[in-house]
């Protein structure tokens, strides 16, 4: 098999993902968060701006295969480098609910 990158290929770095599913497909939107200063009622506030970089749409079978692939690579990573933990030392548990559910 020969693998090549398409003309519109690009790499992105994402700090998180959100999405959901329907009977027909799974959707995963990858995003980055950055602080943003806003003025509200004369006061300067700091809020997080979430920029969605791209969305991936998968068939149910492709989503299951992606989940298996990710789990295998996460297990291999943890065997080599140690347990992946959330900031504050909390272990990342498989199946934890995402903070945002459903389509965008």
C-alpha angles and dihedrals in degrees: 000000000000116000122201135167119247122241092256095045115138136162123227133187113224129191092198150352136225133181147112144217144252129194087272107043151356120239125201120184116195118211147177126216125211133172116256129188116227132178115227123174090346094307125111111231132184115226134170117250114208114205116192107218102185143340126226119205117198137179113243090256093049090048091053091048090049091051091051091047092049093047091051092050093045090051091049091047091052091048089054103036108017136256118332110235134188118241107285092039099277114146116242106242122208111246096023109153116256115242090242123040133188134031121321 
